């Protein structure tokens, strides 16, 4: 197995494990007939909602809600772990906790549940980080995220009743913030040949005349 295939295999493990955890928790909730959202969801600005900053992405309102989040979590989570391996876990933790804290501080005073905010956070991180780094493969990844998940932009607007649009909005904000915060770490753009230090003159400034000397005139000695 090649190195990239091995890295991809390793990158898949955590997202799949997390999604399996979500399905396991929802199965327990259904079988036990317990309403876990009552103490694991976020109730903004209430002491009993503090635990939800960590636990609210683990709870879903039904199998359909959980199913719609599962595949994007695996795809986007794997992409972060594969392409941003040195900073992946820190970025994911940053998005997870910041978006929960923002929901607690600023969302409507109703119980918020679901991992949709993480989906928005991961997508926003990949999009923003790829553009900031100006690395071709990462920009291509950003464009792919826009192509597949561009329609999610409507989810940050209060246009659907019963949907935590604040979770989506604050997830996206957390993803953008993580991209800016870690922009100097992880994968960076490979300099073009003419930008590399070995090709610079002693002054440290690239001079086009060094690489592109003026043409010789056939009737003149230079």
N, C-alpha and C positions, 0 to 999 in steps of 0.2 A: 504494500500500500504506500502510495506517495505521501510526501510530507503534507501537501495541501489537503489530500483526502483525509489524512489522520487529523489534521487541524479541524476540518469540517465535522468529522465524527465527534471530536471533543466538544466543539461548539454547540452541537445539537443536544448534548446531555442535559444541561441546566434548563433550557427552555422546555424540553419535553418533561423533565421531572417537575417543573413548576406547574405546567398544565395538568399533569396527572394529579398533583396535589389539589388543584382547584376542583377537578372532577371528584376526587375522593371526599373532599369536604362537602360538596353539594350532595353527593350520594348519602353521606352520613346525615345531613340535614333532612333529606327526603325520608329516609328510613326511620329516623328518630322522631319525625314530625315536630322538630324544634325550629323556632324562628331565630336563626343565628344572627340575622341582621340587627336584632334588637340590642345586642351588646358587642357585635363585631363591626357594625357599620359606623360611619362617621356622623355624629350629630354636631354640626358646627357650633363652636364657642360654648359648648357644654362640657363639664368635667367628665361626664360619662361617655363622651364622644372621643376622648383623647386616645384610647386604645385603638380606635378605628383608623388613626393615621397609619398604623402598621397593618391592620387586619382587614380594612374595608375592600382592598382588591381581591381578597380571597373569597368573598361572598357574592353570589349571583342570584338574580331574581327568578331564574328558571333555566331549563336545559337549553332553550333557544338563546338566551342571553349568554350563557357559558359557551355554547358552540360558536357563536359569532366572534368571540374573543380568542378562542383557542388557537386557530391556525395563524392569525396575525401575530400572536405572541410568540409562536414557535419560529415563524419566518423572520420577523424583525429582531427578536432576541438572538437568534443564531447569527444574523448578519452583524450585529454589534460585536458579538463574541469572536466572530471570524475575522472581521476587518479591523477591529479596534482592540485586539487582544490585550495589549499592555494596560489599557484604561477601561476595559469593558465592565468589569465588576464594580469599579468605583462609579462609573457613569450610570449604570443601572441602579445602584443604591441611591445615588444622588437624585435621579428622576423619581424613584419610588417614594422616598421620604419627602422631597420637596413638594411634589404634587399633592401628597396627603396633607402636609402642613398647610398648604394654600387653600385646599378645600375646607379644612377645619377653620381657618381664619376668615374666609371670605365668601363661602358658598351660602346658599339659602338654608334656613333653619329646618331642614328636613333630613331624614336619614339617607346617606349616600353609600352605595355599594357598587362593586364591579371593577374589573380590571381594564375597562375601556380606556381609562386615563393613561394606563401604562402603554397601551397600543399607540395612542396619540403621542405620548412622550418619546417612545422609541422611534416612531416615524419622523418626528420633528428633529430628533437628535441626528439621525442618519442624513436627513436632508440638509440641515444646517451645517453639520460638521464636514460633509463632503464639499460643500461650496466654500467654506472657510479655508480648507486645506489646499484647494486648487490642485488636487491630485486626480489625474484622469479617471482611474478606476473608481475612486470614491465619488467623483462627480457623476459618473455613469450610474453608480448605485443610487445616488440622490435622484436622478432622473427616473430610474425604475420605481423608486418609492412614490414619486409624484404620479407616475402612470398608473400604478396599481391602487394607491391609497389617496389619490388626489381628491376624490369625492368626499373624503372624511371632513373636509373643511366645513361642511354644513353642520357637522356635529358639535361645533363650538358655539353655535348660535342657539338661543332659546326658542326653537321653533317646534320642538316635539315635547308634548306633555309626558311626564313620567320618566324623562331621560335626564341624567345628571350632566347637562352640558357644561357645568362648571368643572366637573372632573375631567372632561375632554379638554377644555380650554386650559386649565392649570397643568394638565399633563403635557400639552404642547409647549406651554411656557417653560416648564421644568426641563423638557428635552432641549429646547433652544438654549436655556441657561447652562445646561451641562456641556453642550457643544462649545460654547464660548469659554467656559471655565477650563476645559481640558484641551483647548485648541492648540496649545504648544506642546502637548504630550501625545504619544501614540504615533500613528503613521503620518509622515509628512511628505510633501511633494518632492520628488527627485529633481534636482536642478537640471536645466538643460545644459548641454555640453559647453556652450559659450558662457554659462554662468559659473561653472566650476572653478575652484580656486587655482587649479593647475593651469588653467587657460588665461588667467589674469596676469597682466604685467606687474612689475615690481611696485607700481603705484597702487595696486589693488583695484584699479578701475579698468573696466573692459573698454577697449578702444576698437571701433569697427575697422579702423585703418589697418590694424594688425592682422585681421582675418580677411579683409577685403581690400587689398592694396589697389591703388589706381591702375587702370590698364596702361600698358606700354604703347606709345605711339610708334608705328612702324618707321616713320621718317625722323624720329628724334632719338638721341641717346639720352639715357637717364642715369 
